[in-house]
Every structure is written in C-alpha cells, then in structure tokens.
Amino acid sequence: GLFGGKMIQFGNIISFSNKKSRRTWKPNVQSKRFWSETYNRFLHFRAVASVIKQIKKLPHGIDDYLMRTPREILRYPKAIQMSKNLRRIHASRAENLEPAETNAQGVLSYRPLDAVRECG
C-alpha cells in the first residue's frame, strides 16, 4: 500500500505505578480508491490517512503523487510499476504535443502537434 514511509512503531505503556509494558502503534491504514486522469479509471490502494491528505491536495491527485514520490518511500511494487507507466505515458504524450500558452498560474497548456501543423 501507500504508507508514506510509516511503519509499526514500538514503545512502552507506563502505568500509574510506573510499570512498563511493551506496546505497538500501527499506521492508520484505509482502503481507498483514487481517480486517475491518466488511466481514466479508479485505482484501488491501501493508504495511510496522511498520504490520502497529500493526494487530495495535489492538483492531479494520485497521478502526481505516484510520479513525484521517490521509490524508497513508495516501496509497494504495484505503485512503483504504475509510477513507471505514468512516466512513460506522459513522456510519449509530451513528444506528440507542443506548448501552446501559459495561463495566469504559469502552467503550460499543450495542443497536439497535428493542430500546430494545421495552424501554420
């Protein structure tokens, strides 16, 4: 799943009499589906609540998260494979597109090369 580098942590419960007993803290894992603009379908993942919040804040959601997050943090083979596929898909689309204009936020919009050739 998408755990954002979180793992089980270990520590002590300390009673009123100051006795110490071992305990664990587990990450807050939720099953969640995210809409992928690139795949044009829902992707199902088990994700930690903090990762779900990060994904919601990103402009392109799960696609941005998978492409921006390093492999060491992803660690999940399915997520790493999807990240590779997303990079390949975006690279092939970028080859077939040419920058059209920049909007107010500084984001480039693209149009197909065929449309560029027709316009002159």
Secondary structure, DSSP 8 states (H G I E B T S, - for coil): -B-TT---EEEEEE-TT--EEEEEE---EEEEEEEETTTTEEEEEEEEHHHHHHHHHSTTHHHHHHHHS-HHHH--HHHHHHHHHHHHHHHHHHHTEEEEEE-TTS-EEEEEHHHHHHH-
